[in-house]
Amino acid sequence: MHKVKHIPENPALRIKTSTAAIPVVVGLGVIFYMFSREFNPEAFTLFHFSYHAIFWIFIAALFMVGRDIGYTLRLMTLTDGKFRFWKSLKVIMLWEFTSAITPSAVGGTSVAVVYVNKEGLTVGHSSAVVMITSFLDELYFIVMFPLVVLIAGTTNLFDIGTSASGIGTNELIWFSVIGFSLKLAWVLTLSYGLFVNPRGLKWLILLIFKLPLLRRWKHGANRAGSDIISSSKHFRNKPFSFWLKTIGYSFLSWTSRFLVVNALLIAFFPVSKHLLIYARQLVMWIMMLVSPTPGGSGFAEFVFTRYLSEFIPVNAALVGSVAVGMALLWRLISYYPYLIVGALLFPRWVKKHFITKKQSV
């Protein structure tokens, strides 16, 4: 009798494409709820899909393409050219799909290691790539958040009054402070582990996870510590040009993402405060870190209507309905496409890398 090879459980196998329906339902539910509270039929007359509007909606879509290209080029650089353009783009689409169906604070990084590994890198190199990717993403916010606060000012960024739900200026400030603090702590921890003392950081992590309340996650903590050591070996001696390119691609991706709203607003309304709109989106993304829903769904739509509605120059009685419509259009361009593309790619990817291989064992 032949011995059956044991295939370990893989986190990617726990993902179901049907899960993509959850953020859609949550997001649309919040949209419809806000529509029911704010609905005014006159608001629809303000959305003129003229050639001008269609052009700027197309530009908004191009910004999303720029975002994905930046991520793709960064992944090509991080893999030392082992991933070509189309393979990198496929991994990015799968990664974004996972991020879109998991809470914002969790994201798709845990499964991203599997995506990168199954496309041809060793486990250690895959872990290093994902770890550095996380570091570069958070570095963008660590650099840009203080800058936008300094340039735009706290009053312009957070003074929105108080809504009927109780969320107002103070709450938005606290959301931002908590989100930024978490990102800063993560970047400082990674910086120390990647570039100063990786083994010392692993020892500290394991020590912390020996505490009774955290002991159940000690195996994951040990794996994270090993990932940091692998990442340090791969990247600590990279030349300055390498970091310049990867940081540049990261800034291209995130800035392109935030310019989507600017383009959408131009499509329908005269807009002048582009820097402030960009700054508020960056702050909004930091606040979304505290959202427990998949991809920040629901929370993102709500904050959008409260946080960016003042840039919609319409009658006060109509601004609520128009803002909800703009929030829906924003998510249709910047979020839902990843659910669709990922739902199409993911089953084929699992079949190729797991089901077919398991049958051949």
Secondary structure in CASP SS format (residue, H / E / C, confidence):
PFRMAT SS
TARGET T0000
AUTHOR 0000-0000-0000
METHOD secondary structure of the structure
MODEL  1
M C 1.00
H C 1.00
K C 1.00
V C 1.00
K C 1.00
H C 1.00
I C 1.00
P C 1.00
E C 1.00
N C 1.00
P H 1.00
A H 1.00
L H 1.00
R H 1.00
I C 1.00
K C 1.00
T H 1.00
S H 1.00
T H 1.00
A H 1.00
A H 1.00
I H 1.00
P H 1.00
V H 1.00
V H 1.00
V H 1.00
G H 1.00
L H 1.00
G H 1.00
V H 1.00
I H 1.00
F H 1.00
Y H 1.00
M H 1.00
F H 1.00
S H 1.00
R H 1.00
E H 1.00
F C 1.00
N C 1.00
P H 1.00
E H 1.00
A H 1.00
F H 1.00
T H 1.00
L H 1.00
F C 1.00
H C 1.00
F C 1.00
S C 1.00
Y H 1.00
H H 1.00
A H 1.00
I H 1.00
F H 1.00
W H 1.00
I H 1.00
F H 1.00
I H 1.00
A H 1.00
A H 1.00
L H 1.00
F H 1.00
M H 1.00
V H 1.00
G H 1.00
R H 1.00
D H 1.00
I H 1.00
G H 1.00
Y H 1.00
T H 1.00
L H 1.00
R H 1.00
L H 1.00
M H 1.00
T H 1.00
L H 1.00
T C 1.00
D C 1.00
G C 1.00
K C 1.00
F C 1.00
R C 1.00
F H 1.00
W H 1.00
K H 1.00
S H 1.00
L H 1.00
K H 1.00
V H 1.00
I H 1.00
M H 1.00
L H 1.00
W H 1.00
E H 1.00
F H 1.00
T H 1.00
S H 1.00
A H 1.00
I C 1.00
T C 1.00
P E 1.00
S C 1.00
A C 1.00
V C 1.00
G C 1.00
G C 1.00
T H 1.00
S H 1.00
V H 1.00
A H 1.00
V H 1.00
V H 1.00
Y H 1.00
V H 1.00
N H 1.00
K H 1.00
E C 1.00
G C 1.00
L C 1.00
T C 1.00
V H 1.00
G H 1.00
H H 1.00
S H 1.00
S H 1.00
A H 1.00
V H 1.00
V H 1.00
M H 1.00
I H 1.00
T H 1.00
S H 1.00
F H 1.00
L H 1.00
D H 1.00
E H 1.00
L H 1.00
Y H 1.00
F H 1.00
I H 1.00
V H 1.00
M H 1.00
F H 1.00
P H 1.00
L H 1.00
V H 1.00
V H 1.00
L H 1.00
I H 1.00
A H 1.00
G C 1.00
T H 1.00
T H 1.00
N H 1.00
L H 1.00
F H 1.00
D C 1.00
I C 1.00
G C 1.00
T E 1.00
S C 1.00
A C 1.00
S C 1.00
G C 1.00
I C 1.00
G E 1.00
T H 1.00
N H 1.00
E H 1.00
L H 1.00
I H 1.00
W H 1.00
F H 1.00
S H 1.00
V H 1.00
I H 1.00
G H 1.00
F H 1.00
S H 1.00
L H 1.00
K H 1.00
L H 1.00
A H 1.00
W H 1.00
V H 1.00
L H 1.00
T H 1.00
L H 1.00
S H 1.00
Y H 1.00
G H 1.00
L H 1.00
F H 1.00
V C 1.00
N C 1.00
P H 1.00
R H 1.00
G H 1.00
L H 1.00
K H 1.00
W H 1.00
L H 1.00
I H 1.00
L H 1.00
L H 1.00
I H 1.00
F C 1.00
K C 1.00
L C 1.00
P C 1.00
L C 1.00
L C 1.00
R H 1.00
R H 1.00
W H 1.00
K H 1.00
H H 1.00
G H 1.00
A H 1.00
N H 1.00
R H 1.00
A H 1.00
G H 1.00
S H 1.00
D H 1.00
I H 1.00
I H 1.00
S H 1.00
S H 1.00
S H 1.00
K H 1.00
H H 1.00
F H 1.00
R C 1.00
N C 1.00
K C 1.00
P C 1.00
F H 1.00
S H 1.00
F H 1.00
W H 1.00
L H 1.00
K H 1.00
T H 1.00
I H 1.00
G H 1.00
Y H 1.00
S H 1.00
F H 1.00
L H 1.00
S H 1.00
W H 1.00
T H 1.00
S H 1.00
R H 1.00
F H 1.00
L H 1.00
V H 1.00
V H 1.00
N H 1.00
A H 1.00
L H 1.00
L H 1.00
I H 1.00
A H 1.00
F H 1.00
F C 1.00
P C 1.00
V C 1.00
S C 1.00
K C 1.00
H H 1.00
L H 1.00
L H 1.00
I H 1.00
Y H 1.00
A H 1.00
R H 1.00
Q H 1.00
L H 1.00
V H 1.00
M H 1.00
W H 1.00
I H 1.00
M H 1.00
M H 1.00
L H 1.00
V H 1.00
S C 1.00
P C 1.00
T C 1.00
P E 1.00
G C 1.00
G C 1.00
S C 1.00
G C 1.00
F H 1.00
A H 1.00
E H 1.00
F H 1.00
V H 1.00
F H 1.00
T H 1.00
R H 1.00
Y H 1.00
L C 1.00
S H 1.00
E H 1.00
F H 1.00
I C 1.00
P C 1.00
V C 1.00
N C 1.00
A H 1.00
A H 1.00
L H 1.00
V H 1.00
G H 1.00
S H 1.00
V H 1.00
A H 1.00
V H 1.00
G H 1.00
M H 1.00
A H 1.00
L H 1.00
L H 1.00
W H 1.00
R H 1.00
L H 1.00
I H 1.00
S H 1.00
Y C 1.00
Y H 1.00
P H 1.00
Y H 1.00
L H 1.00
I H 1.00
V H 1.00
G H 1.00
A H 1.00
L H 1.00
L H 1.00
F H 1.00
P H 1.00
R H 1.00
W H 1.00
V H 1.00
K H 1.00
K H 1.00
H H 1.00
F H 1.00
I H 1.00
T H 1.00
K H 1.00
K H 1.00
Q H 1.00
S H 1.00
V C 1.00
END
